[in-house]
């Protein structure tokens, strides 16, 4: 597929960063405002997909050398691990806890274990979506 | 808490093995794994004195408290016996297999499965919650399946593994049904609470069905007649596995369950008859069939079946003690049977484990375990011979080995049936001891076969693969420890009684006074009937052994085509064919048909429910007014939907679908659901991208070829689904059948620390759902990945809808 897509590529270069930032923002905002792990992950995945549409598979793998299957696996482990982790503190499975901490630079920050759980969700979503789209495409590329 | 960690430790190690096996040498994995059961054995042993003092340890970890499912570990006398067996025999077996299995085998798989099994088995015996017990129970079946099929390139291994799996898992499901019935009666899943509600359970109509379902689980697992057929086939597993799973631990899970449930069901007539009769039949059938085997391992398999039947029948007789009020004279007569069951359970594990290891050694060093090729090994393998001698004599019930003690007590227990004046036993009180005695005669015969056919007679080096010689020292350690126990238990049985068996009796008979029901074990009772029965066994056994070739034609009466194996094969093939035929009928590859099934069922069930319950109620008085721009969006969505029907290319369809999606997202924004709107928009975008990438592989849309009748039918289905959804949407506002659940989520900030209620629900209130969804998503992703990669390899054709 040789199409002249200079405009697309140039736009994508700028837009991807905005999307990635938005994805991260949505992920962290999720606790008290619209957003969250699922939607953050989906936005991140869409950024990767956009990159893929504009460039090709090799470029993506050069810039982001992850195995997205492993990303998904890490996500699942994080989510189930958080759930199991609560058992070690002798509270019911999947109990969450939160608290306010004074961190340098950030000031008073609200930290919760839900965030870890949500990170697991986000990573799984990114991993699975990208894996599916890439594998469908790789197959046709041959 | 320590016990809980003990259950989890094998699982943790099993998970670690795949990570570390690349960094350590293969032959070292076994030594690394060996630490697990040894540590666990020491931990569990450290509880022995406290348990012997009558303490029990319970620790609860709330798992799903709202459903009453908690991971509660309970350490008492009964679980102590099993815990010690699992970890003790486990240590010996792993030590033994370090020498038995060659380093070329996939040892990391082997030990991973073995640890899985060990953890699952510990889970079974330490769980107080029956649902958790059930989960571990099925996990033992799964790990047993993996271990039997360890040499999966052999057809017999795979068939044996499947048979074991099918039979034990179906029994397990029946058991689950039984547990659910108990829950329906009492409202609790905890065994201790069930025991406390015995009276309610025994009065209930579901008592007998629950009893039968639970016994099905126990009988299939413990290879009781007629479910015993899986055990001989399971001998395809490596010998250490047979020694561990299929003689010492897993097959005893059924015994454990029956012993554990005795306080609940004991005293019921059905319980007594089923267990005793099935046990005695199994005892006889197993030993009768063991005599005709030519393969040493198959012989041991049938002998295990028979011994399991023996323990089972003892538990049956022992349950009589609960059928009447406590009586100082009468009760101990029957509790002796329960006591003997526990005693023989330990004895059997010691001598049968040693015998299996002995057969493994013979097989390993000589290259065969076929009795027709073996013989005269005594001069070459004297140490192995001594293991075989002690193990077999203990099994045959000869002094000075532990089997003698429990066999004598077994006869006493069976004879005690004549003193029972409940359940109208009648002439069965004579028949059961006679059959048990006959079974013991056959037991004696096959024990002689093990010793004499293997180690005496003429030595035929030309029939053997390898020159006979003693195994490496390491292989002898484990069986020697076991036979040492066989002898030690004979000389000091009352140490075992005091520390191990007495607390276990307290678990089986919690309501009876412990002092009265634990006997003093001695090896001389005077010249009584039991002693003469033993002497009779020896005399008749020797006669039968000597004259075997004159009477062995009786075995030809059982043709292979009339056996239970044939029945099993028939059931399997018929159900396979039947289900294939049924599936082919409706899974015909047409997406249209699948959607038709889904929608018809949807309309039927959901619509039917609303019509029958009269819940359709439309009350517009509370509704907000519809704005003009909302109507416009509705029109756009509707037009796009109708246009979709007439679109001629896929691109147009994708585009129109997008219009519908964005239209809906617009509504989410208008109605202040920013989370939903965001999700809908991004999903819509990603889906479109997915369409774009897979676009070029899809064939062109062909005009639908359908008769007018089909089109009408599809049209009716489509319209009815659409109108049903609309009606539900309109009705739901006034729906009052259930209480709204929104009040649970009102204090999301206080309960979950988050102001965004949607996320608080996803990540906290309903996090269990989210977690499982994440797992499902992951599995689906892997599924897509593998399907595509496989398709690549197989060169399938480009078809979307056949």
Interface residues (C-beta under 8 A of the other chain):
Chain A: X26 X30 X31 X32 X33 X34 X35 X36 X37 X38 X39 X42 X43 X45 X46 X49 X50 X52 X53 X69 X72 X73 X75 X76 X79 X80 X83 X87 X90 X91 X92 X93 X94 X96 X98 X110 X112 X114 X117 X118 X120 X121 X124 X125 X127 X128 X129 X131 X132 X133 X135 X136 X137 X138 X139 X140 X142
Chain B: X61 X62 X63 X64 X65 X674 X675 X678 X679 X682 X683 X685 X686 X689 X690 X692 X693 X694 X696 X697 X752 X753 X754 X755 X756 X758 X759 X762 X763 X764 X767 X768 X770 X771 X774 X775 X777 X778 X780 X781 X782 X784 X785 X788 X789 X791 X792
